[in-house]
Amino acid sequence: MPRTPGPNSTTTRLFPCGLLTGLTLCRPFSRTHRVTELTQRDTGQYLDGIVADCGWCHLPEATLVADSLRRLGNGMFLYTSAGPPSMGCGASFDALSEIAPYVRVGADTIDSWEGSVLNGFSEYTRLTAPSIGPHHFGDLASLMVGRVHCVKNRGNQTCGPGPDYYIPGPYSSMTEDEVYAYASMVAIFRSTWWPSGVLSEMDQFQEALLTNDDVIRVTMSSTRTRQVIDAKSHSYSGPGIVWTSDDETENWKYVLLVNIANADTTPQSVAVDLVEIGLSPTTTCDVTSLWDKASLGKTTAQLSAQLKPHASLFVKLTNCSNLQ
């Protein structure tokens, strides 16, 4: 029988709804009989889902797998992929989300800001956001954080086996600012959280990142996730990136400001006019940082921050006057 974690275990703390287990099904999709065979064996009772890669180019085959799982009737679900923005060969998020509750919209995540994280701040993500909702979860791929037993190969962005490789850390490319920026995007996008680091070997940074109740609430209890225009660059494409969402039960607004400019540039202001997030131009709100719970005072008409390249500000706006 599978081992059930205790009520105070790290696993229960990180995954209050249960730790999902799954089977990865890559190419070719046509071997659907193997899905049926594996899920009908004794081991099938331990699986929550099938991870089907490359769904964006194989919608008919992905639909076949989803139909097979439904016929089995054991509650297993399909997780598939709409692919990174560079893929243009097939199914939309809406088409895939009709057959799978989890659809990946990010690229493969590696220890690199340019190689993976920037896909989370792309036009593709902005266009996908309106489709996120109940039983339709966008996934930005792995959150690179913690001990990954990996060392970077010289001249290569991939990783090979190696000890003591923590992200962020002295051997990794990702900085703390970059990890915070991407984790914030994962949260406000209501993405699935797939931390790359070994959960049984978490350092203090990783544990604090994954167990922040305020940030978890954004993932679990927010709505109307959307990208809005940066008030400084007047652009969706940066260098200032602004995302916002509403709390489902409270009159709170969540706002994420990110500076995606090249690492060798100077800090710059990223801002959003409050009217862009559904407030009146004269609204005043209390501002609280979500990661460290620090009070940042009040803001009126506009929220702004001076941010280093790849740094972010993730806040909650409360006690707002003149709420529309």
N, C-alpha and C positions, 0 to 999 in steps of 0.2 A: 504494500500500500504506500502511496506517496506520503512523505513526512509533512505533517501540518505544523507550521510555525506557531510559537506561543504568542499570547496577546501583546507581549512587550518586546518581541524580537525585532531586529532591524528590518527584516522582510515585511512583517506586518505593518511597521511604521511607514515604510516606503510605499507599500501596496495595500492600502486598507481594504480594497475590494478583492484581493487575492492576487497571487503571482501567476501570470499567464505562462503557459508552456505551449510550445508549438513545434511543428515539423516544417522545415523549409523545403519547398518544392520549386526547383529551378527548371530550366529547359530540359527536355521538351514538355510542354503542357499536355501533349496528346496521351501521355501515359496515365490517364485518369484511373485506369483499373488498379494502378499501384496505390493511389489515394484510398480507394475503396478497400483494397486488401489490407493496408496498414491500419486504417481506422477501425476495421472490424476485428483486428487481433486484440489480445488482452491489453497491449500497450496503448491501444486507442483510447481507453477510458481515462488516460492521464493527459491527453492532449486537449487543449482548448481551441486550437486553430491550425490552419494551414497557411504558411507564408508562401505566396505565389509571386515570384519575381517576374519582372518584364511584362506586366499586364497591359502596359500602354500600347504594346505592339501586338497583343494576342487577346483581344477582347473575346472572340468566339471561344477560344480554349479556356480562358479564365471563367467564362460563363458556364462552360461544361463542368469545371471543377466545382463551382459554387452549387450547381444543380445536384452534383453527386453528393456533396455534403448535406444538402437539404433532404435528399432522399434517405440518407443514413439516419437523420432525425435524432442525433445524439448531442445537439447543441453546439457543435463545432462551427467556427466561422472562418471565412476567407479573409486573408490580409493580402492586398495586392498593391501595385505601384502604378502611379500615373507618370512616374519618371521625372528626371530633372528637366529644367527648362530647355536644355539643348536637344531633347528628344521630340521629334515632331511627326512620329509615324503612326499615331493611332488615337486611342481612346481618351476621352476627356475625363476629368475628375467626376463629373456628374454621371457619366455612363458607368464608370467603374464602381462608384458608390452605390449604385442600384443593386449591385451583386455582392459588395464587400463593405462592411462597416468601417474598416480601416484602409485608407488609401495613402500610400506614400507620395509626397509631392516634392521632396527634397532630393538632392543628389547623394551619392555615397559619401559618408562623412569620414574624413581623415584628419590627421593632426595638422591642419592647415586652414588659416582664415580664407585665403584666396581660393584654395582647392575645393572647399565644400561649404563653409559657413555663408559665404556671400549669396549662395543660392536661396537661403532663407529670406533674404531681403530683396528678392527679385520681382519683376512684374508678374511672373507666373504665380507667385504666392499671393500677390495682391488680387489677381483675378480669380483665384481659387477661393479666397476667404469667404465670399458670400454663400458658398455651398456648405460651409462647415456648420454642423448642427447636430441634433440628436441622431445617434447611430450613423453619423457621417463625420468621421474624424480624419483630419489631415495629419500626416506624419512627416516631420522634417528630418527623419533619419536619426542616426545615433547622436547623442550628446556626448562629445568627447570630454570626459572628466574622470579623474581617478587613476588607479593603477591598472595599466592595460597590458603589462608583461610584454613590452614592445620597445624596440629601439629603431630609430629611423635609419634607413639605408642611405649611404652617401649618394647624393645626386638623384634621389628618388623620394617621392612623397608617400610611399607605402611604408609599412612597418614590418619588421621581422621579430622573432622571439627574442626576448631579452629581459633582464631583471630590473626592478626599481625604476620603471618608466612611469612617472606620474604626469598627468595633465591637469592643470598647469604644473610645470616643474622645470628643473635645470636642463633636462634633455629634450623637452617638447618645444614645438613651435608655438602652440597656443598660449597666450598670456591670460592672467586672471580677468582682465578687462574683456577679452574676447570670449572667454567661457561665460561670463556673466551676460554679455550681450546676446549670445546665442541661446542660453538658457531662458532669458527673458522672452525671446521671440518664440521659443517652444511653448512657454506658458501662455502668452497672450494669443497665440494661434490655436490654442486648445489642442496642441499636438500630443500624440502619445510620447511618453518619456521613456527613452531607451538609453540609459546611461551605459557608456562603454566600459567603465571601470569595474573591477571585481568587487561585488558588494560586501564580501566578507573581509576585504582588505581596504576599506575606505579610510582615507585620511580625514582630518578635521574639515578641510575645505569641501571635499566631496559630500560628506555627510550633511554639513550645513546647507549646501546647495540643494540637496535632494529632499530635505525635511523641513523646508521653510513653509509654515502653514499659510502665510499670506499669499505666497506665490502659488502654492497648490490650489488655493481657492480660486485664483484667476483661471487656472486650467479647468477646474471642476464646475465653477459656478459663475461664468461670465457669458455674455451674449453680444451679438452685433459686433463681432471682431472685424476690424477693417483698417486699412492703411489710409491715412489722410495726408494732405499736402503739408510739406515743411514750410513754415512761414518765412524762413530766411532764403532758401534757394528757390522757393515756389515750384518745387518739382517732387515727383514721386521717386525719382531715381537716385537721389542723393546729391551731395554727400550727407545731408541730413535726412534720416528716415524716421517717420513717426507712425506708430500704430496705437490704436485705442480700442477699448471694449467697455461694456457696461456690466455692472454686477447684476445678477439675476434677481436678487431680493432686496438689496439696499440701493439708495440713491447715490451710488458711488460710480466714479469713472476711473478706469485704469489707462495709463498713458505710458508708452515706451518711446524714448528718444534715443537714437543711435547715430553716431558719426562713423560712416563707412569709408571715409576718405583714406587715401593711401597712408601707410604708417609713417612715412617720412614728412608728412605735412604738419602744420601747426594746429593747435586746438582751435575749434570754431564753435559758434553758437548754433544750436539746433532748437527749434521752437515750433509751437503750434498755437494758433489763435483758438481760444476756447469755443468760439462760435463753430469751428470745424468739428468739434466733438459733441455738439448738441446743446451747448450752453449759450446764454445771451452774452453780448459783448461787455456787459457791466458785471458779470458774475465774479464773485470772489469765493475761492475754495481754500480749505486747508490741504496742505500737500505733505504726504508721508512717503518716505522711501520704503519700498516693499522688501528689499533685501536685508537692510539693517534696522528697519522700523524707526528710523530717525525722523523727527519732525523737521520739515524744511520751511515752516512758516506758512504764509498765505500767498496766493497769486491772484491777480485780477486781469481779466481780458486775455492774457497770454501766458503760457508756460514755456520757459526757456531754460537752457543749461549750456554752459561752456564745457565742451567735451573734447578730450584727447581723441586722436584717431582710434577707432575700434572700441571706444568706451561708450557707455550707455547710462541712462537714468530711467529707472522703472518705478513708477509712483502710483499712489492711490489718491484721488481727489475726493474729499468728503466735506460735509457741512457747507455745501455750495448754496449760495443765495441765488435767487432768480432762475432756478431750474426750469427748463422748458418742459 
